[in-house]
Amino acid sequence: MQKKKQVPASDFEAAEKKKQQTQIASQIKKVEENITRLESEIKLLDDKLAIPEAYEALTKDPHFFSSYNTLKKELENEMAKWEDLSSKLA
C-alpha cells in the first residue's frame, strides 16, 4: 500500500491562490470584451447623432434614448466590475 504524498499547506494555498488569480483574469478578459463592445455601440450611436438628418430620425424614435441610456448604464456597470476584479488581482 502506497502512502499519499502530503502536500504542504503553503503549497496548497499557493496553488489555490494561483487558481483564483487565473479565474479572476479570465473574468477580467470577458468584462474588457463587454466594455469594448459597449463603447463601440455607444460610439456608433454618438456618430449617428452628430449627423443632423440621423439625429432627427433617432430622436423621433420613442425608444432611442431609453436604449441609449441602457447601454451607458451597462458600460458603467462593466467598468465597476472591472475595477472590482482588478483590485482582487493586486
DSSP file (Angstrom, degrees, kcal/mol; ACC not computed):
  #  RESIDUE AA STRUCTURE BP1 BP2  ACC     N-H-->O    O-->H-N    N-H-->O    O-->H-N    TCO  KAPPA ALPHA  PHI   PSI    X-CA   Y-CA   Z-CA
    1    1 A M              0   0    0      0, 0.0     2,-0.3     0, 0.0     0, 0.0   0.000 360.0 360.0 360.0 128.6    0.0    0.0    0.0
    2    2 A Q        -     0   0    0      1,-0.0     2,-0.4     3,-0.0     3,-0.0  -0.689 360.0-130.8 -92.2 141.4    1.4    3.4   -1.0
    3    3 A K        -     0   0    0     -2,-0.3     2,-0.3     1,-0.0    -1,-0.0  -0.699  26.0-115.8 -85.4 140.3    1.1    6.4    1.1
    4    4 A K        -     0   0    0     -2,-0.4     2,-0.4     1,-0.1    -1,-0.0  -0.568  31.0-114.5 -73.7 137.5   -0.2    9.5   -0.5
    5    5 A K        -     0   0    0     -2,-0.3     2,-0.4     1,-0.1    -1,-0.1  -0.597  30.2-131.4 -73.6 126.0    2.4   12.2   -0.6
    6    6 A Q        -     0   0    0     -2,-0.4    -1,-0.1     1,-0.0    -3,-0.0  -0.638  12.2-140.7 -82.6 133.0    1.2   15.1    1.6
    7    7 A V        -     0   0    0     -2,-0.4     5,-0.1     1,-0.1    -1,-0.0  -0.804  26.9-111.3 -91.8 128.0    1.4   18.5    0.1
    8    8 A P    >>  -     0   0    0      0, 0.0     4,-2.1     0, 0.0     3,-0.6  -0.260  24.3-118.9 -57.5 145.9    2.4   21.2    2.5
    9    9 A A  H 3> S+     0   0    0      1,-0.3     4,-2.9     2,-0.2     5,-0.2   0.854 113.6  56.8 -55.4 -37.9   -0.3   23.7    3.3
   10   10 A S  H 3> S+     0   0    0      1,-0.2     4,-2.1     2,-0.2    -1,-0.3   0.877 106.9  48.6 -66.2 -35.7    1.7   26.5    1.9
   11   11 A D  H <> S+     0   0    0     -3,-0.6     4,-2.4     2,-0.2    -1,-0.2   0.904 112.5  48.9 -67.2 -40.8    1.9   24.8   -1.5
   12   12 A F  H  X S+     0   0    0     -4,-2.1     4,-2.6     2,-0.2    -2,-0.2   0.928 111.8  48.5 -63.2 -45.3   -1.8   24.1   -1.4
   13   13 A E  H  X S+     0   0    0     -4,-2.9     4,-2.5     1,-0.2    -1,-0.2   0.894 111.7  50.0 -62.4 -40.2   -2.6   27.7   -0.6
   14   14 A A  H  X S+     0   0    0     -4,-2.1     4,-2.4     2,-0.2    -1,-0.2   0.910 111.9  47.5 -65.5 -41.8   -0.3   28.9   -3.3
   15   15 A A  H  X S+     0   0    0     -4,-2.4     4,-2.2     2,-0.2    -2,-0.2   0.900 112.8  49.3 -65.4 -40.5   -1.9   26.6   -5.9
   16   16 A E  H  X S+     0   0    0     -4,-2.6     4,-2.3     2,-0.2    -2,-0.2   0.904 111.3  49.1 -65.0 -41.9   -5.4   27.7   -4.7
   17   17 A K  H  X S+     0   0    0     -4,-2.5     4,-2.7     2,-0.2    -2,-0.2   0.911 110.4  50.6 -64.4 -42.0   -4.4   31.4   -5.0
   18   18 A K  H  X S+     0   0    0     -4,-2.4     4,-2.3     2,-0.2    -2,-0.2   0.906 109.8  51.0 -62.3 -41.3   -3.0   30.9   -8.5
   19   19 A K  H  X S+     0   0    0     -4,-2.2     4,-2.1     2,-0.2    -2,-0.2   0.919 111.7  46.8 -61.7 -44.6   -6.2   29.1   -9.5
   20   20 A Q  H  X S+     0   0    0     -4,-2.3     4,-2.6     1,-0.2    -2,-0.2   0.902 110.9  52.1 -64.1 -41.2   -8.3   32.1   -8.2
   21   21 A Q  H  X S+     0   0    0     -4,-2.7     4,-2.5     1,-0.2    -1,-0.2   0.894 109.3  50.2 -62.5 -39.7   -6.0   34.6   -9.9
   22   22 A T  H  X S+     0   0    0     -4,-2.3     4,-2.0     2,-0.2    -1,-0.2   0.905 110.9  49.0 -64.8 -41.9   -6.5   32.7  -13.2
   23   23 A Q  H  X S+     0   0    0     -4,-2.1     4,-2.2     2,-0.2    -2,-0.2   0.906 112.1  48.3 -64.1 -41.4  -10.2   32.7  -12.8
   24   24 A I  H  X S+     0   0    0     -4,-2.6     4,-2.7     2,-0.2    -2,-0.2   0.916 109.7  52.2 -65.3 -42.6  -10.2   36.5  -12.0
   25   25 A A  H  X S+     0   0    0     -4,-2.5     4,-2.1     1,-0.2    -1,-0.2   0.886 109.6  50.1 -61.2 -38.1   -8.0   37.1  -15.0
   26   26 A S  H  X S+     0   0    0     -4,-2.0     4,-1.9     2,-0.2    -1,-0.2   0.905 110.7  48.7 -65.7 -42.1  -10.5   35.2  -17.2
   27   27 A Q  H  X S+     0   0    0     -4,-2.2     4,-2.4     1,-0.2    -2,-0.2   0.898 109.4  53.0 -64.0 -40.4  -13.4   37.2  -15.8
   28   28 A I  H  X S+     0   0    0     -4,-2.7     4,-2.8     1,-0.2    -2,-0.2   0.911 106.6  52.9 -61.3 -42.2  -11.5   40.5  -16.4
   29   29 A K  H  X S+     0   0    0     -4,-2.1     4,-2.1     1,-0.2    -1,-0.2   0.921 110.3  47.2 -60.2 -44.1  -10.9   39.5  -20.0
   30   30 A K  H  X S+     0   0    0     -4,-1.9     4,-2.1     2,-0.2    -1,-0.2   0.909 112.7  49.1 -63.8 -42.2  -14.7   38.9  -20.5
   31   31 A V  H  X S+     0   0    0     -4,-2.4     4,-2.7     1,-0.2    -2,-0.2   0.906 109.7  52.0 -64.6 -41.4  -15.5   42.2  -18.8
   32   32 A E  H  X S+     0   0    0     -4,-2.8     4,-2.4     1,-0.2    -1,-0.2   0.881 108.4  51.4 -62.9 -37.7  -13.0   44.0  -21.1
   33   33 A E  H  X S+     0   0    0     -4,-2.1     4,-2.3     2,-0.2    -1,-0.2   0.907 110.9  48.3 -64.3 -41.1  -14.6   42.4  -24.1
   34   34 A N  H  X S+     0   0    0     -4,-2.1     4,-2.8     2,-0.2     5,-0.2   0.907 110.6  51.2 -64.1 -41.8  -18.0   43.7  -22.9
   35   35 A I  H  X S+     0   0    0     -4,-2.7     4,-2.8     2,-0.2     5,-0.2   0.928 110.5  48.6 -61.5 -45.3  -16.6   47.1  -22.3
   36   36 A T  H  X S+     0   0    0     -4,-2.4     4,-2.1     2,-0.2    -1,-0.2   0.918 112.8  48.1 -60.6 -44.5  -15.1   47.3  -25.8
   37   37 A R  H  X S+     0   0    0     -4,-2.3     4,-2.3     2,-0.2    -2,-0.2   0.936 113.7  46.2 -62.3 -47.3  -18.4   46.1  -27.4
   38   38 A L  H  X S+     0   0    0     -4,-2.8     4,-2.7     1,-0.2     5,-0.2   0.910 111.3  51.6 -64.0 -42.7  -20.5   48.6  -25.4
   39   39 A E  H  X S+     0   0    0     -4,-2.8     4,-2.5    -5,-0.2    -1,-0.2   0.891 110.5  49.9 -61.2 -38.4  -18.1   51.5  -26.2
   40   40 A S  H  X S+     0   0    0     -4,-2.1     4,-2.4    -5,-0.2    -2,-0.2   0.921 111.4  47.8 -65.5 -43.8  -18.3   50.6  -29.9
   41   41 A E  H  X S+     0   0    0     -4,-2.3     4,-2.0     1,-0.2    -2,-0.2   0.920 114.0  46.8 -63.1 -43.6  -22.1   50.6  -29.8
   42   42 A I  H  X S+     0   0    0     -4,-2.7     4,-2.8     2,-0.2    -2,-0.2   0.907 111.6  51.0 -65.8 -41.7  -22.2   53.9  -28.0
   43   43 A K  H  X S+     0   0    0     -4,-2.5     4,-2.9    -5,-0.2     5,-0.2   0.905 108.0  53.1 -62.7 -40.9  -19.7   55.5  -30.3
   44   44 A L  H  X S+     0   0    0     -4,-2.4     4,-2.0     1,-0.2    -1,-0.2   0.926 112.2  44.5 -59.7 -45.1  -21.7   54.4  -33.3
   45   45 A L  H  X S+     0   0    0     -4,-2.0     4,-2.5     2,-0.2    -2,-0.2   0.896 112.3  52.0 -66.8 -40.0  -24.8   56.0  -31.9
   46   46 A D  H  X S+     0   0    0     -4,-2.8     4,-1.1     1,-0.2    -2,-0.2   0.908 109.4  50.5 -61.5 -41.3  -22.9   59.1  -30.9
   47   47 A D  H  < S+     0   0    0     -4,-2.9     4,-0.4     1,-0.2     3,-0.4   0.899 110.6  49.1 -63.5 -40.2  -21.6   59.3  -34.5
   48   48 A K  H >< S+     0   0    0     -4,-2.0     3,-1.5     1,-0.2     7,-0.3   0.901 107.0  55.4 -65.2 -39.7  -25.1   59.0  -35.9
   49   49 A L  H 3< S+     0   0    0     -4,-2.5    -1,-0.2     1,-0.3    -2,-0.2   0.744  98.4  63.6 -65.6 -21.3  -26.3   61.7  -33.5
   50   50 A A  T 3< S+     0   0    0     -4,-1.1    -1,-0.3    -3,-0.4    -2,-0.2   0.638  87.2  81.1 -76.9 -13.8  -23.7   64.0  -34.9
   51   51 A I  S <> S-     0   0    0     -3,-1.5     4,-3.1    -4,-0.4     5,-0.2  -0.847  78.5-144.0 -95.0 117.4  -25.4   63.9  -38.4
   52   52 A P  H  > S+     0   0    0      0, 0.0     4,-2.2     0, 0.0     5,-0.2   0.859  97.6  47.4 -50.6 -45.1  -28.3   66.3  -38.4
   53   53 A E  H  > S+     0   0    0      1,-0.2     4,-1.8     2,-0.2     5,-0.1   0.920 116.0  44.4 -65.4 -42.4  -30.6   64.1  -40.5
   54   54 A A  H  > S+     0   0    0     -3,-0.2     4,-3.0     2,-0.2     5,-0.2   0.878 109.4  57.6 -68.4 -37.1  -29.9   61.0  -38.4
   55   55 A Y  H  X S+     0   0    0     -4,-3.1     4,-2.8    -7,-0.3     5,-0.2   0.933 106.7  48.6 -57.9 -47.1  -30.3   63.0  -35.2
   56   56 A E  H  X S+     0   0    0     -4,-2.2     4,-1.0    -5,-0.2    -1,-0.2   0.927 114.2  45.3 -59.9 -46.1  -33.8   64.0  -36.2
   57   57 A A  H  X S+     0   0    0     -4,-1.8     4,-0.7     1,-0.2     3,-0.4   0.920 115.3  46.8 -65.1 -44.4  -34.8   60.4  -37.1
   58   58 A L  H >< S+     0   0    0     -4,-3.0     3,-0.9     1,-0.2     6,-0.3   0.905 110.2  51.5 -65.9 -41.9  -33.2   58.9  -34.0
   59   59 A T  H 3< S+     0   0    0     -4,-2.8    -1,-0.2     1,-0.3    -2,-0.2   0.690 103.3  60.2 -73.3 -15.8  -34.7   61.4  -31.6
   60   60 A K  H 3< S+     0   0    0     -4,-1.0    -1,-0.3    -3,-0.4    -2,-0.2   0.710  83.8  92.7 -79.3 -20.6  -38.2   60.8  -33.1
   61   61 A D  S XX S-     0   0    0     -3,-0.9     3,-1.2    -4,-0.7     4,-0.5  -0.639  71.4-150.7 -74.8 117.7  -37.9   57.1  -32.0
   62   62 A P  T 34 S+     0   0    0      0, 0.0     4,-0.3     0, 0.0    -1,-0.2   0.705  94.2  47.7 -65.5 -17.9  -39.5   57.0  -28.6
   63   63 A H  T 3> S+     0   0    0      1,-0.1     4,-2.5     2,-0.1     5,-0.2   0.530  87.7  88.8 -98.0  -7.6  -37.2   54.1  -27.5
   64   64 A F  H <> S+     0   0    0     -3,-1.2     4,-2.9    -6,-0.3     5,-0.2   0.950  90.4  40.4 -59.4 -55.4  -33.9   55.5  -28.7
   65   65 A F  H  X S+     0   0    0     -4,-0.5     4,-2.6     1,-0.2    -1,-0.2   0.827 113.7  55.2 -68.5 -29.6  -32.9   57.4  -25.6
   66   66 A S  H  > S+     0   0    0     -4,-0.3     4,-1.8     2,-0.2    -1,-0.2   0.940 112.8  42.2 -63.9 -46.4  -34.1   54.6  -23.4
   67   67 A S  H  X S+     0   0    0     -4,-2.5     4,-2.2     2,-0.2    -2,-0.2   0.901 114.4  51.8 -65.4 -41.7  -31.9   52.1  -25.3
   68   68 A Y  H  X S+     0   0    0     -4,-2.9     4,-2.1    -5,-0.2    -2,-0.2   0.926 110.9  46.9 -61.8 -46.3  -29.0   54.6  -25.4
   69   69 A N  H  X S+     0   0    0     -4,-2.6     4,-2.4     1,-0.2    -1,-0.2   0.838 108.6  56.1 -66.6 -32.9  -29.2   55.2  -21.6
   70   70 A T  H  X S+     0   0    0     -4,-1.8     4,-2.6     2,-0.2    -1,-0.2   0.918 107.4  49.1 -63.7 -43.2  -29.3   51.4  -21.0
   71   71 A L  H  X S+     0   0    0     -4,-2.2     4,-2.4     2,-0.2    -2,-0.2   0.921 111.1  49.7 -60.8 -43.8  -26.1   51.0  -23.0
   72   72 A K  H  X S+     0   0    0     -4,-2.1     4,-2.3     2,-0.2    -2,-0.2   0.908 112.0  47.9 -62.0 -42.2  -24.5   53.8  -20.9
   73   73 A K  H  X S+     0   0    0     -4,-2.4     4,-2.5     2,-0.2    -2,-0.2   0.900 110.3  51.7 -66.8 -40.9  -25.6   52.1  -17.7
   74   74 A E  H  X S+     0   0    0     -4,-2.6     4,-2.5     2,-0.2    -1,-0.2   0.908 110.0  50.0 -60.4 -41.6  -24.4   48.7  -18.8
   75   75 A L  H  X S+     0   0    0     -4,-2.4     4,-2.4     2,-0.2    -2,-0.2   0.923 109.8  50.4 -62.7 -44.2  -21.0   50.3  -19.6
   76   76 A E  H  X S+     0   0    0     -4,-2.3     4,-1.9     1,-0.2    -2,-0.2   0.907 111.5  48.4 -59.8 -42.9  -20.9   51.9  -16.2
   77   77 A N  H  X S+     0   0    0     -4,-2.5     4,-2.3     2,-0.2    -2,-0.2   0.901 111.1  49.7 -65.3 -41.9  -21.7   48.6  -14.5
   78   78 A E  H  X S+     0   0    0     -4,-2.5     4,-2.6     1,-0.2    -2,-0.2   0.881 109.1  52.4 -65.5 -37.7  -19.0   46.8  -16.5
   79   79 A M  H  X S+     0   0    0     -4,-2.4     4,-2.4     2,-0.2    -1,-0.2   0.900 109.5  49.3 -64.5 -40.0  -16.4   49.4  -15.6
   80   80 A A  H  X S+     0   0    0     -4,-1.9     4,-2.3     2,-0.2    -2,-0.2   0.906 110.8  50.0 -65.2 -41.3  -17.3   48.9  -11.9
   81   81 A K  H  X S+     0   0    0     -4,-2.3     4,-3.0     2,-0.2     5,-0.3   0.926 110.0  51.3 -60.4 -44.2  -16.9   45.1  -12.3
   82   82 A W  H  X S+     0   0    0     -4,-2.6     4,-2.8     1,-0.2    -2,-0.2   0.920 110.3  48.3 -60.1 -45.1  -13.6   45.7  -14.0
   83   83 A E  H  X S+     0   0    0     -4,-2.4     4,-1.9     2,-0.2    -1,-0.2   0.913 113.0  48.2 -62.1 -42.7  -12.4   47.9  -11.1
   84   84 A D  H  X S+     0   0    0     -4,-2.3     4,-1.1     2,-0.2    -2,-0.2   0.939 114.9  44.0 -64.1 -47.8  -13.5   45.4   -8.5
   85   85 A L  H  X S+     0   0    0     -4,-3.0     4,-0.9     1,-0.2     3,-0.5   0.904 111.6  53.8 -64.7 -41.1  -11.9   42.4  -10.3
   86   86 A S  H >X S+     0   0    0     -4,-2.8     4,-0.9    -5,-0.3     3,-0.7   0.872 104.6  54.6 -62.2 -36.8   -8.7   44.3  -10.9
   87   87 A S  H 3< S+     0   0    0     -4,-1.9    -1,-0.2     1,-0.2     3,-0.2   0.802 103.1  57.6 -68.2 -26.4   -8.4   45.2   -7.2
   88   88 A K  H 3< S+     0   0    0     -4,-1.1    -1,-0.2    -3,-0.5    -2,-0.2   0.727 101.9  55.7 -74.5 -21.8   -8.6   41.5   -6.4
   89   89 A L  H <<        0   0    0     -4,-0.9    -1,-0.2    -3,-0.7    -2,-0.2   0.743 360.0 360.0 -79.8 -23.5   -5.6   40.8   -8.6
   90   90 A A     <        0   0    0     -4,-0.9    -1,-0.2    -3,-0.2    -2,-0.1   0.496 360.0 360.0 -70.3 360.0   -3.4   43.2   -6.8
